[in-house]
Amino acid sequence: MKTIRDFGIILMLSYMLSLNKLKKIKNMRRLGRYIRRLRHKKYVEESVTQLRGKVCSQAIMYGVVDKKTRDLFLKYNDYLVKLNKELK
């Protein structure tokens, strides 16, 4: 539900940018950075979801999880938690 709201915000802001209604705002760079961070957060969420699925499928099929996959999952999951705290 949260990603749908973020996507709606991005669509609304990009529409306003296309109409040149936000050119008068001084904090244009801050807005661009915020949108970029939301897109980056979405990318990291997708990566974490993919790695989680990989870890679960390996655990179910073989009973053992590859160390590299597990380390990557933990690394990106911690980074995602950090991003969520910063964007709130």
Beta strands, then each sheet from edge to edge (+ up, - down):
end
